[in-house]
Amino acid sequence: MQVFSIATQRAQWLSARLGVIAGNVANASTPGYRAREIAPFEAVLKQQQMQIARTDPAHLNMAGEVGTVRFEAREARADLATHSGNTVELEKEMLAGAETVRQFRLTSGLVRTWHRLFMMSVRD
């Protein structure tokens, strides 16, 4: 059932990433606004694995849940800034948004497939 837990965390991360991207786009013309981003999902998983080292089977509950994960937004590395000090690049944000939606669809499709396989194995 670890697959469902990781997929849930991935969906939460994608949602947080899309929120940060939306905030960047909304502030694209705000003077002095610094573009933000969240850490890659792989880094979040590595950090979480280090925090919840499993030394006993009882450390995780039966569902494999590990609690709520927080995704902190940080200032994005800026390749350029406008004369007003704004570092949002709309093209970059739009590409990141489209990629995030694509990843969400992929994650959802994998969960549906895994669920179908699981249900087939339980029925037989």
N, CA, C and O atoms as a MOPAC input file, in Angstrom:
PM7 MOZYME 1SCF
protein

 N      0.81600 1    -1.19800 1     0.00000 1
 C      0.00000 1     0.00000 1     0.00000 1
 C      0.85700 1     1.25900 1     0.00000 1
 O      0.33200 1     2.37200 1    -0.03000 1
 N      2.15200 1     1.08600 1     0.03300 1
 C      3.05600 1     2.23400 1     0.00300 1
 C      2.87300 1     3.04200 1    -1.28600 1
 O      3.11300 1     4.24900 1    -1.30100 1
 N      2.45400 1     2.38500 1    -2.35500 1
 C      2.24400 1     3.07100 1    -3.63300 1
 C      1.19600 1     4.16500 1    -3.48100 1
 O      1.37500 1     5.26700 1    -3.99900 1
 N      0.10800 1     3.87700 1    -2.77900 1
 C     -0.95200 1     4.86800 1    -2.60400 1
 C     -0.47400 1     6.04100 1    -1.74700 1
 O     -0.82800 1     7.19200 1    -2.00300 1
 N      0.32100 1     5.74000 1    -0.74500 1
 C      0.85000 1     6.79200 1     0.11700 1
 C      1.76600 1     7.73200 1    -0.67100 1
 O      1.66000 1     8.95300 1    -0.55700 1
 N      2.65500 1     7.15900 1    -1.46200 1
 C      3.56600 1     7.97500 1    -2.26400 1
 C      2.78500 1     8.75800 1    -3.32100 1
 O      3.08000 1     9.92800 1    -3.56800 1
 N      1.80100 1     8.12600 1    -3.94000 1
 C      0.99000 1     8.82200 1    -4.94500 1
 C      0.22500 1     9.98400 1    -4.31700 1
 O      0.08400 1    11.03800 1    -4.93700 1
 N     -0.26100 1     9.80400 1    -3.11000 1
 C     -0.95800 1    10.88400 1    -2.41000 1
 C     -0.01500 1    12.04200 1    -2.14500 1
 O     -0.36800 1    13.20200 1    -2.35500 1
 N      1.18400 1    11.72400 1    -1.68300 1
 C      2.17300 1    12.76700 1    -1.42600 1
 C      2.55700 1    13.48500 1    -2.72000 1
 O      2.74800 1    14.70100 1    -2.73800 1
 N      2.66700 1    12.71900 1    -3.79000 1
 C      3.00700 1    13.31200 1    -5.08700 1
 C      1.89700 1    14.26800 1    -5.53200 1
 O      2.17800 1    15.36000 1    -6.02400 1
 N      0.64200 1    13.85800 1    -5.35900 1
 C     -0.48200 1    14.71700 1    -5.73100 1
 C     -0.48600 1    15.99100 1    -4.88200 1
 O     -0.76900 1    17.07500 1    -5.39300 1
 N     -0.17400 1    15.86600 1    -3.59400 1
 C     -0.10200 1    17.04300 1    -2.73000 1
 C      1.02400 1    17.97600 1    -3.18600 1
 O      0.86500 1    19.19600 1    -3.21300 1
 N      2.16000 1    17.37700 1    -3.54100 1
 C      3.29500 1    18.16900 1    -4.01500 1
 C      2.94500 1    18.88700 1    -5.31400 1
 O      3.25300 1    20.06800 1    -5.47600 1
 N      2.30100 1    18.17300 1    -6.24100 1
 C      1.90900 1    18.78600 1    -7.50900 1
 C      0.93000 1    19.93100 1    -7.27900 1
 O      1.01100 1    20.96200 1    -7.94700 1
 N      0.01300 1    19.75700 1    -6.34600 1
 C     -0.93700 1    20.81100 1    -6.01300 1
 C     -0.21200 1    22.03300 1    -5.44900 1
 O     -0.50400 1    23.16600 1    -5.83100 1
 N      0.72600 1    21.79800 1    -4.54500 1
 C      1.50000 1    22.90300 1    -3.97100 1
 C      2.32700 1    23.60200 1    -5.04800 1
 O      2.43200 1    24.82800 1    -5.05500 1
 N      2.91300 1    22.82000 1    -5.95800 1
 C      3.71700 1    23.39100 1    -7.03900 1
 C      2.85100 1    24.25700 1    -7.94800 1
 O      3.25600 1    25.35000 1    -8.34300 1
 N      1.66600 1    23.76700 1    -8.27500 1
 C      0.76400 1    24.53700 1    -9.13100 1
 C      0.33700 1    25.83800 1    -8.44200 1
 O      0.18500 1    26.86900 1    -9.09700 1
 N      0.14400 1    25.78500 1    -7.12600 1
 C     -0.18800 1    26.99400 1    -6.37300 1
 C      0.92400 1    28.02800 1    -6.40800 1
 O      0.66300 1    29.22400 1    -6.53900 1
 N      2.16500 1    27.57000 1    -6.29200 1
 C      3.30700 1    28.48600 1    -6.34900 1
 C      3.43300 1    29.08800 1    -7.74200 1
 O      3.69900 1    30.28100 1    -7.88700 1
 N      3.23900 1    28.25600 1    -8.77300 1
 C      3.29600 1    28.75200 1   -10.15100 1
 C      2.20500 1    29.79400 1   -10.38000 1
 O      2.45900 1    30.83600 1   -10.98300 1
 N      0.99300 1    29.52000 1    -9.90200 1
 C     -0.11800 1    30.47100 1   -10.04900 1
 C      0.20700 1    31.79100 1    -9.34500 1
 O     -0.10200 1    32.86500 1    -9.86100 1
 N      0.81800 1    31.70800 1    -8.18800 1
 C      1.22600 1    32.91900 1    -7.47100 1
 C      2.26100 1    33.71600 1    -8.24700 1
 O      2.21000 1    34.94500 1    -8.28200 1
 N      3.19900 1    33.01400 1    -8.86800 1
 C      4.20200 1    33.70100 1    -9.68400 1
 C      3.55900 1    34.41100 1   -10.86500 1
 O      3.88500 1    35.56300 1   -11.15300 1
 N      2.64000 1    33.72300 1   -11.55500 1
 C      1.97200 1    34.31800 1   -12.71400 1
 C      1.13200 1    35.51700 1   -12.27900 1
 O      1.11400 1    36.54900 1   -12.94900 1
 N      0.44000 1    35.37200 1   -11.15600 1
 C     -0.40500 1    36.46600 1   -10.66500 1
 C      0.41400 1    37.71100 1   -10.31000 1
 O     -0.08900 1    38.83100 1   -10.39300 1
 N      1.66700 1    37.51600 1    -9.91900 1
 C      2.51500 1    38.64000 1    -9.52700 1
 C      3.54200 1    39.00800 1   -10.59600 1
 O      4.53900 1    39.67000 1   -10.30400 1
 N      3.30200 1    38.58500 1   -11.81500 1
 C      4.27100 1    38.82500 1   -12.88900 1
 C      4.54800 1    40.29800 1   -13.13700 1
 O      5.63000 1    40.64300 1   -13.61100 1
 N      3.61100 1    41.16700 1   -12.83300 1
 C      3.83000 1    42.60000 1   -13.06800 1
 C      3.99700 1    43.38100 1   -11.76500 1
 O      3.96900 1    44.61100 1   -11.77700 1
 N      4.16900 1    42.68800 1   -10.65300 1
 C      4.36200 1    43.35000 1    -9.36800 1
 C      5.82800 1    43.74800 1    -9.21000 1
 O      6.70400 1    42.88400 1    -9.23100 1
 N      6.10600 1    45.03500 1    -9.05400 1
 C      7.50000 1    45.48000 1    -8.91500 1
 C      8.17200 1    44.84000 1    -7.69500 1
 O      7.60300 1    44.81600 1    -6.60300 1
 N      9.37300 1    44.32900 1    -7.89400 1
 C     10.15400 1    43.76200 1    -6.80200 1
 C      9.78400 1    42.34300 1    -6.40800 1
 O     10.41800 1    41.76300 1    -5.52700 1
 N      8.76200 1    41.77200 1    -7.04700 1
 C      8.35900 1    40.40600 1    -6.68700 1
 C      9.43000 1    39.42700 1    -7.14100 1
 O      9.92400 1    39.50500 1    -8.26600 1
 N      9.78100 1    38.50800 1    -6.25400 1
 C     10.77800 1    37.48000 1    -6.54700 1
 C     10.04300 1    36.16900 1    -6.78700 1
 O      9.26500 1    35.73200 1    -5.94000 1
 N     10.28300 1    35.53500 1    -7.93800 1
 C      9.64300 1    34.26200 1    -8.26000 1
 C      9.98400 1    33.22300 1    -7.20300 1
 O     11.07600 1    33.23700 1    -6.63500 1
 N      9.03500 1    32.31500 1    -6.94100 1
 C      9.20200 1    31.28500 1    -5.91900 1
 C      9.07200 1    29.91400 1    -6.56200 1
 O      8.53100 1    29.78200 1    -7.66000 1
 N      9.56900 1    28.89500 1    -5.87000 1
 C      9.46400 1    27.51100 1    -6.31200 1
 C      9.50500 1    26.61300 1    -5.08400 1
 O      9.87800 1    27.05000 1    -3.99500 1
 N      9.11700 1    25.34800 1    -5.27000 1
 C      9.24900 1    24.39300 1    -4.17400 1
 C     10.28900 1    23.35900 1    -4.57400 1
 O     10.58700 1    23.18700 1    -5.75600 1
 N     10.83300 1    22.67900 1    -3.58700 1
 C     11.87200 1    21.68500 1    -3.84200 1
 C     11.32500 1    20.56400 1    -4.72300 1
 O     10.13400 1    20.25900 1    -4.66100 1
 N     12.17500 1    19.95100 1    -5.54100 1
 C     11.72200 1    18.81500 1    -6.35900 1
 C     11.18400 1    17.68800 1    -5.48200 1
 O     11.61500 1    17.51900 1    -4.34200 1
 N     10.24000 1    16.92100 1    -6.02200 1
 C      9.59800 1    15.85500 1    -5.25200 1
 C     10.61100 1    14.82800 1    -4.75900 1
 O     10.47400 1    14.30500 1    -3.65300 1
 N     11.61800 1    14.53700 1    -5.56200 1
 C     12.62700 1    13.56200 1    -5.16800 1
 C     13.35100 1    14.00700 1    -3.89700 1
 O     13.63900 1    13.19200 1    -3.02000 1
 N     13.63900 1    15.30000 1    -3.80600 1
 C     14.29700 1    15.83100 1    -2.60700 1
 C     13.38700 1    15.72900 1    -1.39200 1
 O     13.85000 1    15.45300 1    -0.28500 1
 N     12.09100 1    15.95100 1    -1.60000 1
 C     11.12200 1    15.84100 1    -0.50200 1
 C     11.07300 1    14.39700 1     0.00800 1
 O     11.04800 1    14.16100 1     1.21600 1
 N     11.05900 1    13.43300 1    -0.92000 1
 C     11.03500 1    12.02300 1    -0.51800 1
 C     12.29600 1    11.63700 1     0.23700 1
 O     12.22400 1    10.94400 1     1.25200 1
 N     13.44400 1    12.07700 1    -0.24800 1
 C     14.70700 1    11.75100 1     0.43200 1
 C     14.73000 1    12.32900 1     1.84300 1
 O     15.15500 1    11.66400 1     2.78800 1
 N     14.27000 1    13.56900 1     1.97900 1
 C     14.23600 1    14.20400 1     3.29400 1
 C     13.29200 1    13.45200 1     4.22400 1
 O     13.60200 1    13.23700 1     5.39600 1
 N     12.15200 1    13.05900 1     3.70200 1
 C     11.17200 1    12.35800 1     4.51400 1
 C     11.68400 1    10.98700 1     4.93500 1
 O     11.46400 1    10.57700 1     6.07500 1
 N     12.35900 1    10.27200 1     4.04800 1
 C     12.89700 1     8.96200 1     4.38400 1
 C     13.92600 1     9.06800 1     5.49200 1
 O     14.01900 1     8.18800 1     6.34700 1
 N     14.70000 1    10.14500 1     5.47900 1
 C     15.69400 1    10.33000 1     6.52700 1
 C     15.01800 1    10.63600 1     7.85700 1
 O     15.52700 1    10.25300 1     8.91100 1
 N     13.87900 1    11.31900 1     7.82200 1
 C     13.18900 1    11.68300 1     9.05300 1
 C     12.43600 1    10.51300 1     9.66200 1
 O     12.25300 1    10.47000 1    10.87900 1
 N     11.99500 1     9.56000 1     8.84400 1
 C     11.17300 1     8.47600 1     9.36900 1
 C     11.84700 1     7.11600 1     9.18100 1
 O     11.22200 1     6.15800 1     8.72700 1
 N     13.10200 1     7.05200 1     9.52900 1
 C     13.80900 1     5.78500 1     9.41400 1
 C     13.02800 1     4.71600 1    10.16900 1
 O     12.75200 1     4.85800 1    11.36000 1
 N     12.68000 1     3.66200 1     9.47500 1
 C     11.83300 1     2.61100 1    10.04100 1
 C     12.70900 1     1.52600 1    10.63500 1
 O     13.33300 1     0.75400 1     9.90700 1
 N     12.75500 1     1.46800 1    11.94500 1
 C     13.54500 1     0.45000 1    12.62600 1
 C     12.67200 1    -0.63200 1    13.23900 1
 O     13.17600 1    -1.65000 1    13.71200 1
 N     11.36200 1    -0.41200 1    13.23100 1
 C     10.42000 1    -1.36600 1    13.79300 1
 C      9.13500 1    -1.30600 1    12.97500 1
 O      8.68700 1    -0.21400 1    12.62400 1
 N      8.52600 1    -2.46400 1    12.66000 1
 C      7.29300 1    -2.44400 1    11.86100 1
 C      6.16900 1    -1.62100 1    12.47700 1
 O      5.27900 1    -1.17200 1    11.75400 1
 N      6.18200 1    -1.41500 1    13.76500 1
 C      5.12000 1    -0.66400 1    14.43500 1
 C      5.28000 1     0.84500 1    14.26900 1
 O      4.38700 1     1.59900 1    14.65500 1
 N      6.37900 1     1.29500 1    13.71200 1
 C      6.60200 1     2.73200 1    13.58000 1
 C      5.64700 1     3.38700 1    12.59200 1
 O      5.33600 1     4.57000 1    12.73300 1
 N      5.18400 1     2.65400 1    11.60900 1
 C      4.20100 1     3.18200 1    10.67200 1
 C      2.88100 1     2.49700 1    10.93500 1
 O      2.85600 1     1.32000 1    11.29600 1
 N      1.77000 1     3.21700 1    10.76000 1
 C      0.49200 1     2.56700 1    10.97900 1
 C      0.18000 1     1.60800 1     9.83800 1
 O      0.92600 1     1.55000 1     8.86100 1
 N     -0.88600 1     0.87200 1     9.94700 1
 C     -1.21100 1    -0.16800 1     8.97400 1
 C     -1.42900 1     0.37100 1     7.56400 1
 O     -1.19100 1    -0.34300 1     6.58900 1
 N     -1.87200 1     1.60300 1     7.44300 1
 C     -2.13300 1     2.16900 1     6.12400 1
 C     -0.86400 1     2.67800 1     5.45300 1
 O     -0.88100 1     3.04500 1     4.27800 1
 N      0.23600 1     2.69800 1     6.19900 1
 C      1.48500 1     3.18900 1     5.63900 1
 C      1.56200 1     4.70200 1     5.58800 1
 O      2.42600 1     5.26200 1     4.91300 1
 N      0.66400 1     5.36600 1     6.29800 1
 C      0.65800 1     6.82400 1     6.28300 1
 C      1.75900 1     7.34800 1     7.18200 1
 O      2.07000 1     6.76100 1     8.21900 1
 N      2.33000 1     8.43400 1     6.78100 1
 C      3.42700 1     9.00400 1     7.54600 1
 C      3.13700 1    10.42900 1     7.99600 1
 O      4.04100 1    11.13400 1     8.44500 1
 N      1.89700 1    10.85600 1     7.88100 1
 C      1.53400 1    12.19400 1     8.31600 1
 C      1.52000 1    13.17600 1     7.16100 1
 O      1.79100 1    12.82000 1     6.01500 1
 N      1.20400 1    14.40400 1     7.48200 1
 C      1.10100 1    15.44600 1     6.46900 1
 C      2.48500 1    15.98800 1     6.15200 1
 O      3.28100 1    16.26000 1     7.05000 1
 N      2.75400 1    16.13800 1     4.88500 1
 C      4.03400 1    16.67000 1     4.43800 1
 C      3.83400 1    18.11800 1     4.05400 1
 O      2.87100 1    18.45300 1     3.36300 1
 N      4.72700 1    18.97400 1     4.49100 1
 C      4.66100 1    20.39400 1     4.13100 1
 C      5.68400 1    20.67300 1     3.05200 1
 O      6.80900 1    20.17400 1     3.10100 1
 N      5.29200 1    21.46600 1     2.08600 1
 C      6.17700 1    21.83200 1     0.99800 1
 C      6.45300 1    23.31800 1     1.09500 1
 O      5.57000 1    24.14300 1     0.85700 1
 N      7.66500 1    23.64900 1     1.43900 1
 C      8.02400 1    25.04700 1     1.62600 1
 C      8.41600 1    25.68800 1     0.29700 1
 O      9.20200 1    25.12500 1    -0.46600 1
 N      7.86600 1    26.85700 1     0.03000 1
 C      8.25200 1    27.61800 1    -1.15700 1
 C      9.50200 1    28.41700 1    -0.82900 1
 O      9.64200 1    28.95600 1     0.26900 1
 N     10.39100 1    28.48400 1    -1.78000 1
 C     11.63100 1    29.25900 1    -1.61100 1
 C     11.81100 1    30.15300 1    -2.83200 1
 O     11.14100 1    29.97700 1    -3.85000 1
 N     12.70600 1    31.09500 1    -2.72000 1
 C     12.95300 1    31.98600 1    -3.84900 1
 C     13.60700 1    31.19200 1    -4.97900 1
 O     14.56200 1    30.44600 1    -4.76100 1
 N     13.07900 1    31.36700 1    -6.17700 1
 C     13.61900 1    30.66100 1    -7.34300 1
 C     14.89700 1    31.32900 1    -7.81100 1
 O     15.09600 1    32.53000 1    -7.63500 1
 N     15.75000 1    30.52600 1    -8.40700 1
 C     16.97000 1    31.06900 1    -8.99600 1
 C     16.56600 1    31.90700 1   -10.20200 1
 O     15.89100 1    31.42700 1   -11.11300 1
 N     16.98000 1    33.13900 1   -10.19100 1
 C     16.56700 1    34.05900 1   -11.26100 1
 C     17.66500 1    34.19200 1   -12.30600 1
 O     18.81100 1    34.51200 1   -11.99000 1
 N     17.29000 1    33.93800 1   -13.56700 1
 C     18.23700 1    34.12400 1   -14.65500 1
 C     18.31100 1    35.59400 1   -15.06100 1
 O     19.34800 1    36.07400 1   -15.52100 1
 N     17.19800 1    36.29700 1   -14.88500 1
 C     17.17200 1    37.71600 1   -15.21200 1
 C     16.08100 1    38.39200 1   -14.40800 1
 O     15.14800 1    37.75000 1   -13.92700 1
 N     16.21600 1    39.69700 1   -14.27200 1
 C     15.19700 1    40.49600 1   -13.57400 1
 C     14.84300 1    41.68700 1   -14.44800 1
 O     15.67700 1    42.20500 1   -15.19100 1
 N     13.59800 1    42.10800 1   -14.34400 1
 C     13.17500 1    43.28100 1   -15.10900 1
 C     13.70300 1    44.53900 1   -14.43500 1
 O     14.28900 1    44.47200 1   -13.35400 1
 N     13.49700 1    45.67200 1   -15.06500 1
 C     13.95000 1    46.94600 1   -14.48300 1
 C     13.25800 1    47.23500 1   -13.15200 1
 O     13.77900 1    48.00200 1   -12.34200 1
 N     12.08800 1    46.63000 1   -12.91700 1
 C     11.37000 1    46.84300 1   -11.65400 1
 C     11.82500 1    45.86000 1   -10.56900 1
 O     11.35300 1    45.93200 1    -9.43400 1
 N     12.73400 1    44.94800 1   -10.90800 1
 C     13.22300 1    43.98000 1    -9.92300 1
 C     12.42800 1    42.69300 1    -9.87800 1
 O     12.70700 1    41.82700 1    -9.04900 1
 N     11.44300 1    42.54800 1   -10.75100 1
 C     10.61500 1    41.34400 1   -10.80100 1
 C     11.37900 1    40.23600 1   -11.51800 1
 O     11.98700 1    40.47800 1   -12.56000 1
 N     11.35400 1    39.00800 1   -10.96200 1
 C     12.11600 1    37.90100 1   -11.55200 1
 C     11.23600 1    36.82900 1   -12.19000 1
 O     11.73900 1    35.76200 1   -12.54300 1
 N      9.94300 1    37.08100 1   -12.34800 1
 C      9.03600 1    36.09100 1   -12.94100 1
 C      9.23100 1    36.07400 1   -14.45700 1
 O      9.19300 1    37.11600 1   -15.11100 1
 N      9.44000 1    34.87100 1   -15.00700 1
 C      9.50400 1    34.68700 1   -16.45300 1
 C      8.24300 1    33.92500 1   -16.84500 1
 O      8.12500 1    32.72900 1   -16.57800 1
 N      7.30200 1    34.62200 1   -17.47800 1
 C      6.00500 1    34.01200 1   -17.78900 1
 C      6.12300 1    32.75000 1   -18.63700 1
 O      5.39600 1    31.78600 1   -18.40100 1
 N      7.01400 1    32.73700 1   -19.60600 1
 C      7.16500 1    31.55700 1   -20.46000 1
 C      7.58400 1    30.34500 1   -19.62900 1
 O      7.06200 1    29.24300 1   -19.79600 1
 N      8.51500 1    30.57400 1   -18.75200 1
 C      9.01500 1    29.50800 1   -17.87600 1
 C      7.90300 1    29.00600 1   -16.94700 1
 O      7.77200 1    27.80200 1   -16.72500 1
 N      7.11800 1    29.91600 1   -16.41700 1
 C      6.02900 1    29.54200 1   -15.51500 1
 C      4.93800 1    28.76600 1   -16.25400 1
 O      4.39100 1    27.80200 1   -15.71800 1
 N      4.62500 1    29.17800 1   -17.46800 1
 C      3.60400 1    28.46900 1   -18.25000 1
 C      4.05900 1    27.05800 1   -18.59000 1
 O      3.26700 1    26.11800 1   -18.52900 1
 N      5.32800 1    26.90200 1   -18.94600 1
 C      5.86100 1    25.56100 1   -19.20900 1
 C      5.83000 1    24.70500 1   -17.94700 1
 O      5.47900 1    23.52600 1   -17.99600 1
 N      6.19700 1    25.29800 1   -16.82600 1
 C      6.17900 1    24.55600 1   -15.56100 1
 C      4.75100 1    24.15600 1   -15.19000 1
 O      4.53100 1    23.05700 1   -14.68200 1
 N      3.78900 1    25.03000 1   -15.43800 1
 C      2.39100 1    24.71100 1   -15.15900 1
 C      1.88800 1    23.56600 1   -16.01600 1
 O      1.21800 1    22.65900 1   -15.52200 1
 N      2.21400 1    23.60700 1   -17.30500 1
 C      1.79600 1    22.53100 1   -18.20700 1
 C      2.44700 1    21.20700 1   -17.80900 1
 O      1.79500 1    20.16300 1   -17.84400 1
 N      3.70100 1    21.24100 1   -17.43700 1
 C      4.40400 1    20.02700 1   -17.00800 1
 C      3.79400 1    19.47700 1   -15.72000 1
 O      3.68400 1    18.26200 1   -15.55700 1
 N      3.40300 1    20.34800 1   -14.82100 1
 C      2.78300 1    19.92300 1   -13.56700 1
 C      1.44700 1    19.23200 1   -13.83100 1
 O      1.15400 1    18.20400 1   -13.22100 1
 N      0.64500 1    19.77800 1   -14.72000 1
 C     -0.63500 1    19.15500 1   -15.07200 1
 C     -0.39800 1    17.79000 1   -15.71300 1
 O     -1.11500 1    16.83400 1   -15.41700 1
 N      0.60200 1    17.69400 1   -16.58900 1
 C      0.93000 1    16.41200 1   -17.21900 1
 C      1.34400 1    15.37800 1   -16.18000 1
 O      0.92600 1    14.22200 1   -16.24900 1
 N      2.16100 1    15.79000 1   -15.21900 1
 C      2.59800 1    14.87900 1   -14.16300 1
 C      1.42300 1    14.44600 1   -13.28400 1
 O      1.36400 1    13.29800 1   -12.84400 1
 N      0.49700 1    15.36000 1   -13.03200 1
 C     -0.67300 1    15.00800 1   -12.22300 1
 C     -1.52000 1    13.95900 1   -12.94000 1
 O     -1.99400 1    13.00900 1   -12.31800 1
 N     -1.71000 1    14.13100 1   -14.24700 1
 C     -2.47000 1    13.14400 1   -15.02000 1
 C     -1.77900 1    11.78800 1   -15.00800 1
 O     -2.43500 1    10.75300 1   -14.89200 1
 N     -0.47100 1    11.79300 1   -15.12700 1
 C      0.28600 1    10.54200 1   -15.08200 1
 C      0.13800 1     9.86300 1   -13.72100 1
 O     -0.10700 1     8.65800 1   -13.65200 1
 N      0.28200 1    10.61500 1   -12.65800 1
 C      0.14000 1    10.06600 1   -11.31000 1
 C     -1.25700 1     9.50400 1   -11.09900 1
 O     -1.40900 1     8.41600 1   -10.54300 1
 N     -2.27600 1    10.23100 1   -11.53600 1
 C     -3.66100 1     9.76200 1   -11.40300 1
 C     -3.88500 1     8.48200 1   -12.19200 1
 O     -4.55700 1     7.56800 1   -11.71400 1
 N     -3.33000 1     8.40900 1   -13.39200 1
 C     -3.46400 1     7.21100 1   -14.21100 1
 C     -2.78400 1     6.01000 1   -13.58500 1
 O     -3.30700 1     4.89700 1   -13.63400 1
 N     -1.62900 1     6.23000 1   -13.00200 1
 C     -0.92700 1     5.13200 1   -12.32900 1
 C     -1.70700 1     4.62900 1   -11.12000 1
 O     -1.78000 1     3.42300 1   -10.88400 1
 N     -2.28300 1     5.53900 1   -10.36400 1
 C     -3.07500 1     5.12800 1    -9.19800 1
 C     -4.29700 1     4.33200 1    -9.64300 1
 O     -4.61700 1     3.30600 1    -9.04300 1
 N     -4.98500 1     4.79600 1   -10.69400 1
 C     -6.14200 1     4.05300 1   -11.20200 1
 C     -5.74600 1     2.64100 1   -11.64100 1
 O     -6.44100 1     1.67300 1   -11.33300 1
 N     -4.63600 1     2.52900 1   -12.35600 1
 C     -4.16500 1     1.22200 1   -12.82600 1
 C     -3.79600 1     0.32900 1   -11.65400 1
 O     -4.16600 1    -0.84500 1   -11.62600 1
 N     -3.06900 1     0.87400 1   -10.68800 1
 C     -2.67100 1     0.09900 1    -9.50800 1
 C     -3.91000 1    -0.35700 1    -8.73700 1
 O     -3.96900 1    -1.49400 1    -8.26900 1
 N     -4.88500 1     0.51700 1    -8.60700 1
 C     -6.11000 1     0.18100 1    -7.89500 1
 C     -6.85200 1    -0.94600 1    -8.60700 1
 O     -7.33400 1    -1.88400 1    -7.97300 1
 N     -6.93700 1    -0.84300 1    -9.92600 1
 C     -7.59500 1    -1.90200 1   -10.70700 1
 C     -6.89600 1    -3.24800 1   -10.52300 1
 O     -7.55500 1    -4.26900 1   -10.32500 1
 N     -5.56200 1    -3.25200 1   -10.58700 1
 C     -4.81300 1    -4.49300 1   -10.37500 1
 C     -5.03100 1    -5.04800 1    -8.96900 1
 O     -5.19500 1    -6.25300 1    -8.78400 1
 N     -5.03000 1    -4.16900 1    -8.00300 1
 C     -5.24500 1    -4.58500 1    -6.61900 1
 C     -6.62400 1    -5.20900 1    -6.45400 1
 O     -6.76900 1    -6.25800 1    -5.82600 1
 N     -7.63500 1    -4.55800 1    -7.02200 1
 C     -9.00400 1    -5.08100 1    -6.89900 1
 C     -9.16000 1    -6.41600 1    -7.62800 1
 O     -9.88500 1    -7.29100 1    -7.15400 1
 N     -8.50100 1    -6.58300 1    -8.75600 1
 C     -8.55000 1    -7.85400 1    -9.47300 1
 C     -7.90100 1    -8.97000 1    -8.64900 1
 O     -8.38900 1   -10.10000 1    -8.63600 1
 N     -6.81900 1    -8.65500 1    -7.97300 1
 C     -6.14700 1    -9.69200 1    -7.16900 1
 C     -6.97500 1   -10.06600 1    -5.93600 1
 O     -6.92700 1   -11.20900 1    -5.48200 1
 N     -7.72000 1    -9.12500 1    -5.40300 1
 C     -8.54900 1    -9.41900 1    -4.22600 1
 C     -9.75700 1   -10.26100 1    -4.61500 1
 O    -10.16400 1   -11.15400 1    -3.87000 1
 N    -10.32400 1    -9.98000 1    -5.76900 1
 C    -11.50000 1   -10.72700 1    -6.20900 1
 C    -11.18300 1   -12.18000 1    -6.54000 1
 O    -12.01900 1   -13.05600 1    -6.32000 1
 N    -10.00400 1   -12.44700 1    -7.06000 1
 C     -9.67200 1   -13.81900 1    -7.47900 1
 C     -9.20500 1   -14.69000 1    -6.36000 1
 O     -8.89600 1   -15.86200 1    -6.57700 1

